[in-house]
C-alpha cells in the first residue's frame, strides 16, 4: 500500500533537504519544499499548484511570538471562559447531537462533556474557527527556525489533503498554527483521524459538527484516552497535610488519598483508579484529583491552566457543581514572577526562560524552596516565598 505523504514526511531523506531545513529566502524555501514533496512521492503538478500561491504571513509569526501558556490564575481563567450561556449552549448541543455522542461513547469511550468543552473553548461551538490562511501559516512556521520540525510534517500532510480534495490552499482557513475546523485539528491529525460521521462521502470539520466531534473523539483515542474512565473530580482537602504530595507526577489510590484526609466533594469517588492531587492555586484554593485520562489533555494543549479549565468544564457540562474557589493567597504579578524565577535560577533550579509564566519547571522549583524554608509545599508562589528568597 502506498504510504501517505504525512507518513513519508517522517522518513529522513539522504539529501541536503534535512528535517531541520529552515530560514533563508522564503521563495527559495518554497522551492525546496516543493522539490522535497515530489521526492517523497507527490505528483509534480499537484505540488506546484499547492506551493505556487503560498505567501509568508507576518501575522502568523506575530501570533506565534506572543502565544504561550495562560498566565491568569485558574479561577480567573475559568470564570472568563465558562459562562451560563456556554453551559446552556453546550447542553443544547448535547441534545441536538445526542445520536452522535451516543455513537462516540460506544465506539471510542469518550464522554460527551469532554468534546463539548473542547468545541466550546476552541471555536465557541464553531462560531469562530480562525481566519488565517492554513497553508500560508504552515509554510511560514516551517520556514521560521523556531519549531520547523513541528510544522514541516504538517505542510506535507496539508499537501496530501489537497491531493485528496479535502483542502484548498487558496481558501482554507483556520487558526494561526494551522489547525482547522470546529475542534481545531492539524492536517496530520485529520489524515489519521478524520471521520465521515454524517455519511456524505467527505470529512468536513468546518461545517459538519458530527464529522468534527467523531474525528476529535478518534484523535483522543489515538492519543491514549482510556474508554469510559473519568478524567477529573473535585475534592475537599484537610486544613493541613503534606502538600508536597499534590503534584501531577504523584499518584495514589482513592484509599491512600482518604488516609491523608482527601475526599470527593460529592462524597463518592468517580473510580478506583490512581489519581494525582491538583492544587492550581495552592492549598487554600480549589482542589481536584486527576485520573489517567487527564494526561491526554496535555497532548491537545500544553497549558496547565487551559487543560484544567477544559477538564473542569467537561465535568460541569455533565452536572458537576461550580468549584469551591476557597480563599487562595494572591498570586504574583508578572514582574514579581520574573523576579522569583531569577531568584530560583540563581539557586540552581531549572525554571526555563525568565518569562513570568508558572510552568512545570517553576512549580517544581517553588515546591522545593517551600520545603527548604518550612512553608506549605503546594507549588503556589506567593509574596511570602518571594520575600523569603
JOPEFEN-V359618 format. One record per residue. N is the residue number from 1. RES is the residue in three letters. D_FIRST is the distance of its C-alpha to the first C-alpha in whole Angstrom. Layout:
<<N;RES;D_FIRST> <N;RES;D_FIRST>>
This chain:
<<1;UNK;0> <2;UNK;4> <3;UNK;6> <4;UNK;9> <5;UNK;13> <6;UNK;14> <7;UNK;12> <8;UNK;13> <9;UNK;16> <10;UNK;17> <11;UNK;16> <12;UNK;20> <13;UNK;20> <14;UNK;23> <15;UNK;25> <16;UNK;28> <17;UNK;25> <18;UNK;25> <19;UNK;24> <20;UNK;28> <21;UNK;29> <22;UNK;31> <23;UNK;34> <24;UNK;36> <25;UNK;36> <26;UNK;34> <27;UNK;34> <28;UNK;33> <29;UNK;30> <30;UNK;29> <31;UNK;28> <32;UNK;27> <33;UNK;24> <34;UNK;23> <35;UNK;23> <36;UNK;21> <37;UNK;19> <38;UNK;18> <39;UNK;18> <40;UNK;15> <41;UNK;13> <42;UNK;15> <43;UNK;17> <44;UNK;20> <45;UNK;22> <46;UNK;20> <47;UNK;21> <48;UNK;25> <49;UNK;25> <50;UNK;24> <51;UNK;26> <52;UNK;29> <53;UNK;31> <54;UNK;30> <55;UNK;34> <56;UNK;35> <57;UNK;36> <58;UNK;39> <59;UNK;40> <60;UNK;36> <61;UNK;38> <62;UNK;41> <63;UNK;39> <64;UNK;37> <65;UNK;40> <66;UNK;42> <67;UNK;40> <68;UNK;40> <69;UNK;41> <70;UNK;43> <71;UNK;47> <72;UNK;49> <73;UNK;50> <74;UNK;48> <75;UNK;51> <76;UNK;51> <77;UNK;47> <78;UNK;47> <79;UNK;50> <80;UNK;49> <81;UNK;45> <82;UNK;46> <83;UNK;49> <84;UNK;50> <85;UNK;48> <86;UNK;45> <87;UNK;46> <88;UNK;47> <89;UNK;44> <90;UNK;42> <91;UNK;43> <92;UNK;43> <93;UNK;39> <94;UNK;39> <95;UNK;41> <96;UNK;39> <97;UNK;36> <98;UNK;37> <99;UNK;34> <100;UNK;31> <101;UNK;33> <102;UNK;33> <103;UNK;30> <104;UNK;29> <105;UNK;31> <106;UNK;30> <107;UNK;26> <108;UNK;26> <109;UNK;30> <110;UNK;31> <111;UNK;34> <112;UNK;35> <113;UNK;38> <114;UNK;35> <115;UNK;33> <116;UNK;36> <117;UNK;37> <118;UNK;34> <119;UNK;35> <120;UNK;38> <121;UNK;38> <122;UNK;35> <123;UNK;36> <124;UNK;39> <125;UNK;37> <126;UNK;36> <127;UNK;39> <128;UNK;38> <129;UNK;34> <130;UNK;35> <131;UNK;36> <132;UNK;34> <133;UNK;32> <134;UNK;29> <135;UNK;27> <136;UNK;30> <137;UNK;31> <138;UNK;27> <139;UNK;28> <140;UNK;32> <141;UNK;31> <142;UNK;28> <143;UNK;31> <144;UNK;34> <145;UNK;34> <146;UNK;35> <147;UNK;31> <148;UNK;29> <149;UNK;26> <150;UNK;26> <151;UNK;25> <152;UNK;23> <153;UNK;20> <154;UNK;21> <155;UNK;22> <156;UNK;18> <157;UNK;17> <158;UNK;20> <159;UNK;19> <160;UNK;15> <161;UNK;18> <162;UNK;20> <163;UNK;17> <164;UNK;16> <165;UNK;20> <166;UNK;21> <167;UNK;23> <168;UNK;26> <169;UNK;27> <170;UNK;30> <171;UNK;31> <172;UNK;29> <173;UNK;31> <174;UNK;31> <175;UNK;33> <176;UNK;34> <177;UNK;31> <178;UNK;28> <179;UNK;28> <180;UNK;27> <181;UNK;29> <182;UNK;31> <183;UNK;30> <184;UNK;29> <185;UNK;25> <186;UNK;24> <187;UNK;21> <188;UNK;18> <189;UNK;20> <190;UNK;19> <191;UNK;16> <192;UNK;15> <193;UNK;18> <194;UNK;19> <195;UNK;20> <196;UNK;22> <197;UNK;25> <198;UNK;27> <199;UNK;25> <200;UNK;25> <201;UNK;22> <202;UNK;22> <203;UNK;22> <204;UNK;25> <205;UNK;26> <206;UNK;29> <207;UNK;31> <208;UNK;30> <209;UNK;31> <210;UNK;29> <211;UNK;26> <212;UNK;27> <213;UNK;29> <214;UNK;26> <215;UNK;23> <216;UNK;26> <217;UNK;26> <218;UNK;23> <219;UNK;23> <220;UNK;26> <221;UNK;24> <222;UNK;21> <223;UNK;24> <224;UNK;26> <225;UNK;28> <226;UNK;30> <227;UNK;30> <228;UNK;34> <229;UNK;36> <230;UNK;38> <231;UNK;38> <232;UNK;41> <233;UNK;45> <234;UNK;48> <235;UNK;51> <236;UNK;54> <237;UNK;55> <238;UNK;59> <239;UNK;61> <240;UNK;60> <241;UNK;58> <242;UNK;56> <243;UNK;54> <244;UNK;52> <245;UNK;50> <246;UNK;49> <247;UNK;45> <248;UNK;42> <249;UNK;41> <250;UNK;44> <251;UNK;43> <252;UNK;45> <253;UNK;46> <254;UNK;48> <255;UNK;51> <256;UNK;51> <257;UNK;51> <258;UNK;54> <259;UNK;55> <260;UNK;55> <261;UNK;57> <262;UNK;53> <263;UNK;53> <264;UNK;51> <265;UNK;53> <266;UNK;53> <267;UNK;54> <268;UNK;50> <269;UNK;47> <270;UNK;44> <271;UNK;43> <272;UNK;43> <273;UNK;41> <274;UNK;41> <275;UNK;42> <276;UNK;43> <277;UNK;47> <278;UNK;46> <279;UNK;49> <280;UNK;48> <281;UNK;52> <282;UNK;53> <283;UNK;55> <284;UNK;57> <285;UNK;55> <286;UNK;52> <287;UNK;50> <288;UNK;47> <289;UNK;45> <290;UNK;41> <291;UNK;39> <292;UNK;35> <293;UNK;34> <294;UNK;36> <295;UNK;34> <296;UNK;31> <297;UNK;33> <298;UNK;33> <299;UNK;29> <300;UNK;30> <301;UNK;33> <302;UNK;35> <303;UNK;38> <304;UNK;40> <305;UNK;43> <306;UNK;40> <307;UNK;38> <308;UNK;41> <309;UNK;42> <310;UNK;39> <311;UNK;39> <312;UNK;43> <313;UNK;42> <314;UNK;40> <315;UNK;42> <316;UNK;45> <317;UNK;43> <318;UNK;43> <319;UNK;47> <320;UNK;48> <321;UNK;51> <322;UNK;51> <323;UNK;51> <324;UNK;55> <325;UNK;55> <326;UNK;58> <327;UNK;60> <328;UNK;58> <329;UNK;59> <330;UNK;59> <331;UNK;56> <332;UNK;56> <333;UNK;56> <334;UNK;54> <335;UNK;56> <336;UNK;57> <337;UNK;54> <338;UNK;53> <339;UNK;57> <340;UNK;55> <341;UNK;52> <342;UNK;54> <343;UNK;57> <344;UNK;54> <345;UNK;52> <346;UNK;56> <347;UNK;56> <348;UNK;53> <349;UNK;50> <350;UNK;47> <351;UNK;47> <352;UNK;44> <353;UNK;45> <354;UNK;49> <355;UNK;48> <356;UNK;50> <357;UNK;47> <358;UNK;47> <359;UNK;43> <360;UNK;43> <361;UNK;44> <362;UNK;47> <363;UNK;48> <364;UNK;47> <365;UNK;50> <366;UNK;52> <367;UNK;52> <368;UNK;53> <369;UNK;56> <370;UNK;57> <371;UNK;57> <372;UNK;59> <373;UNK;62> <374;UNK;62> <375;UNK;61> <376;UNK;58> <377;UNK;55> <378;UNK;53> <379;UNK;51> <380;UNK;53> <381;UNK;54> <382;UNK;58> <383;UNK;61> <384;UNK;63> <385;UNK;60> <386;UNK;60> <387;UNK;64> <388;UNK;64> <389;UNK;61>>
